[in-house]
Amino acid sequence: MTDHGHGSHPKYQAHHFKTMDQQTSAGKLGMWVFMAQELLFFSGLFCAFGFVRYMYPEMVSQAQSSMDWRLGGINSIILLVSSLTMSLSVRSARSNNRSGTIKFLIATMICGIAFLVIKATEWGMHMHEGYFPGKYFNPVHHAEVQDPLAHIFFGLYYVMTGMHGLHIVVGLGLMTWMLVRASRGEFNSENYVSLENTSLFWHLVDIVWIFLYPLLYLAK
């Protein structure tokens, strides 16, 4: 059996790449293409929200009054901190700092879980008031939002924040796998593209929230 000239390559280099630089570049390119289509997906939701806001400005303004900007602001800070810790995890991997990679990965995951807990709390508060999407919209008598058309806003709200939350869950799943690999000592100054791509995905999630927060909570 021959090694087709790949015998001198490190074990983490795929056989169809000539160098680790080539493998890293290909991995990054693939991730950027994936992120581009993710941005297109969320752009469609942003356009839908803009259209609803244009058609029903008073309803949207009333519905937005039920948003707790403080909880949204806390979640924004949490995600910004998580972007920092995720970047530090990649930096640690590229510096052959295994313990730092693991430490900052865990810190990022804690931030992600905290974000989901706060968002779930918000959803619970809205549902307690009867702010359900579509035909299920049935606000209680003391609820601040009574406009019957507000179900449109809350339908978009649940879809936009729900899809964002789903991406958080996916990111946490990816980081769990990265954590397993980091604990095995698989990442180093040459082999880090998987972790870096996970970091790019997480930064995308953060960027989307930076747009969602002012749209849903602050813009009046």
C-alpha positions as CSV (number, residue, x, y, z in Angstrom):
1,M,0.0,0.0,0.0
2,T,1.3,3.4,-1.0
3,D,0.9,6.7,0.8
4,H,0.6,8.7,-2.5
5,G,3.2,11.1,-1.2
6,H,1.2,12.1,1.9
7,G,3.3,10.2,4.4
8,S,5.0,13.3,5.7
9,H,1.7,15.1,6.3
10,P,0.3,15.6,9.9
11,K,-2.6,13.3,10.7
12,Y,-5.0,16.2,10.9
13,Q,-4.3,17.2,7.3
14,A,-6.9,15.7,4.8
15,H,-5.3,13.7,2.0
16,H,-6.8,15.8,-0.8
17,F,-5.0,19.0,0.4
18,K,-1.3,19.6,-0.4
19,T,-0.7,21.8,2.6
20,M,-2.3,22.8,5.9
21,D,-2.5,26.4,4.6
22,Q,-4.6,25.2,1.7
23,Q,-6.8,23.2,4.0
24,T,-7.3,26.1,6.3
25,S,-8.1,28.5,3.4
26,A,-10.7,26.0,2.0
27,G,-12.3,25.6,5.3
28,K,-12.6,29.4,5.8
29,L,-14.0,29.9,2.3
30,G,-16.7,27.3,2.8
31,M,-17.7,29.0,6.1
32,W,-17.9,32.4,4.6
33,V,-20.2,31.1,1.8
34,F,-22.4,29.4,4.4
35,M,-22.5,32.7,6.4
36,A,-23.5,34.6,3.3
37,Q,-26.6,32.5,2.9
38,E,-27.4,32.8,6.6
39,L,-27.3,36.6,6.2
40,L,-29.7,36.3,3.2
41,F,-32.1,34.3,5.4
42,F,-32.2,36.8,8.2
43,S,-32.3,39.7,5.7
44,G,-35.7,38.3,4.5
45,L,-37.0,38.5,8.1
46,F,-35.7,42.0,8.5
47,C,-37.4,43.0,5.3
48,A,-40.7,41.4,6.5
49,F,-40.4,43.4,9.7
50,G,-39.8,46.6,7.8
51,F,-42.9,46.0,5.7
52,V,-45.1,45.4,8.7
53,R,-43.7,48.5,10.4
54,Y,-44.4,50.5,7.3
55,M,-48.0,49.2,7.0
56,Y,-49.0,49.3,10.7
57,P,-46.7,51.9,12.5
58,E,-49.1,52.5,15.4
59,M,-49.7,48.8,16.0
60,V,-45.9,48.1,16.0
61,S,-45.2,51.0,18.3
62,Q,-47.8,49.7,20.8
63,A,-46.6,46.2,20.6
64,Q,-43.0,47.3,21.1
65,S,-44.0,48.9,24.4
66,S,-44.3,45.4,25.8
67,M,-40.6,44.7,25.1
68,D,-38.3,44.9,28.1
69,W,-35.3,46.8,26.7
70,R,-33.4,46.1,29.9
71,L,-33.5,42.3,29.4
72,G,-32.6,42.8,25.7
73,G,-29.7,45.1,26.7
74,I,-28.4,42.5,29.2
75,N,-28.6,39.8,26.5
76,S,-26.7,42.2,24.2
77,I,-23.9,42.6,26.7
78,I,-23.8,38.8,27.3
79,L,-23.4,38.1,23.6
80,L,-20.7,40.8,23.2
81,V,-18.8,39.2,26.0
82,S,-19.3,35.8,24.5
83,S,-17.8,37.1,21.2
84,L,-14.7,38.2,23.1
85,T,-14.3,34.8,25.0
86,M,-14.8,32.9,21.7
87,S,-12.1,34.9,20.0
88,L,-9.8,34.4,23.0
89,S,-10.4,30.6,22.7
90,V,-9.3,30.7,19.0
91,R,-6.3,32.8,20.0
92,S,-5.4,30.3,22.7
93,A,-5.6,27.4,20.3
94,R,-3.3,29.2,17.8
95,S,-0.9,29.8,20.6
96,N,-0.9,26.1,21.6
97,N,-2.6,27.0,24.9
98,R,-4.8,24.0,25.5
99,S,-6.1,25.1,28.9
100,G,-6.9,28.6,27.7
101,T,-8.8,27.1,24.7
102,I,-11.0,25.0,27.0
103,K,-11.5,27.8,29.6
104,F,-12.7,30.3,27.1
105,L,-14.9,27.8,25.3
106,I,-16.6,27.0,28.5
107,A,-17.0,30.7,29.3
108,T,-18.7,31.2,25.9
109,M,-21.0,28.4,26.4
110,I,-22.1,29.8,29.8
111,C,-22.9,33.1,28.1
112,G,-24.9,31.3,25.4
113,I,-26.9,29.4,28.0
114,A,-27.5,32.6,30.0
115,F,-28.8,34.3,26.8
116,L,-31.3,31.4,26.2
117,V,-32.5,31.5,29.8
118,I,-33.2,35.2,29.6
119,K,-34.9,34.9,26.3
120,A,-37.1,32.0,27.5
121,T,-38.0,34.2,30.5
122,E,-39.1,37.0,28.1
123,W,-41.2,34.6,26.0
124,G,-42.8,33.3,29.2
125,M,-43.7,36.9,30.2
126,H,-45.3,37.6,26.8
127,M,-47.2,34.4,26.8
128,H,-48.5,35.1,30.3
129,E,-50.0,38.3,28.9
130,G,-51.6,36.3,26.1
131,Y,-49.3,37.7,23.3
132,F,-49.5,34.7,21.1
133,P,-49.0,34.7,17.3
134,G,-51.8,34.4,14.7
135,K,-55.3,33.4,15.8
136,Y,-54.0,32.5,19.3
137,F,-53.5,36.1,20.1
138,N,-55.6,36.7,23.2
139,P,-54.3,39.4,25.6
140,V,-55.6,39.4,29.1
141,H,-57.8,42.3,30.1
142,H,-55.0,44.2,31.9
143,A,-52.4,43.7,29.1
144,E,-50.7,46.8,27.7
145,V,-51.1,45.7,24.1
146,Q,-54.7,45.2,23.0
147,D,-54.5,46.0,19.2
148,P,-56.0,42.9,17.4
149,L,-53.4,43.4,14.7
150,A,-50.6,43.0,17.2
151,H,-50.6,39.2,16.5
152,I,-48.6,40.1,13.3
153,F,-45.9,41.8,15.3
154,F,-45.7,38.9,17.8
155,G,-45.7,36.4,15.0
156,L,-42.6,38.0,13.5
157,Y,-41.1,38.5,17.0
158,Y,-41.4,34.7,17.8
159,V,-40.0,33.7,14.4
160,M,-37.1,36.1,14.4
161,T,-36.0,35.5,18.0
162,G,-36.9,31.8,17.8
163,M,-34.7,31.3,14.7
164,H,-31.9,33.3,16.4
165,G,-32.3,31.2,19.5
166,L,-32.1,28.0,17.4
167,H,-28.8,29.3,16.0
168,I,-27.6,29.8,19.6
169,V,-28.5,26.2,20.3
170,V,-26.6,25.0,17.2
171,G,-23.6,27.1,18.2
172,L,-23.7,25.5,21.7
173,G,-23.7,22.1,20.1
174,L,-20.8,23.0,17.9
175,M,-18.9,24.3,20.9
176,T,-19.6,21.1,22.8
177,W,-17.9,19.2,20.0
178,M,-15.0,21.7,19.9
179,L,-14.6,21.3,23.7
180,V,-14.3,17.5,23.3
181,R,-11.7,18.0,20.6
182,A,-9.9,20.6,22.6
183,S,-9.7,18.2,25.6
184,R,-8.1,15.7,23.3
185,G,-5.5,18.2,22.4
186,E,-6.5,18.3,18.7
187,F,-6.0,22.0,18.2
188,N,-2.7,23.7,17.7
189,S,-1.1,26.6,15.8
190,E,-1.6,24.6,12.5
191,N,-4.9,22.9,13.1
192,Y,-7.5,25.3,14.3
193,V,-9.8,26.0,11.4
194,S,-12.7,24.0,12.9
195,L,-12.6,26.1,16.0
196,E,-12.2,29.3,14.0
197,N,-15.2,28.5,11.8
198,T,-17.3,27.8,15.0
199,S,-16.1,31.2,16.2
200,L,-17.2,32.8,12.9
201,F,-20.7,31.2,13.2
202,W,-20.9,32.5,16.8
203,H,-19.9,36.0,15.7
204,L,-22.7,35.8,13.0
205,V,-25.2,35.0,15.7
206,D,-24.0,38.0,17.7
207,I,-24.2,40.3,14.7
208,V,-27.8,39.2,14.0
209,W,-28.8,40.1,17.5
210,I,-27.2,43.5,17.3
211,F,-29.8,44.2,14.5
212,L,-32.6,42.4,16.2
213,Y,-32.3,44.3,19.5
214,P,-32.8,47.8,18.2
215,L,-35.5,46.7,15.7
216,L,-37.6,44.9,18.2
217,Y,-36.9,46.8,21.4
218,L,-35.7,50.3,20.7
219,A,-37.0,51.6,17.4
220,K,-40.2,53.5,18.0
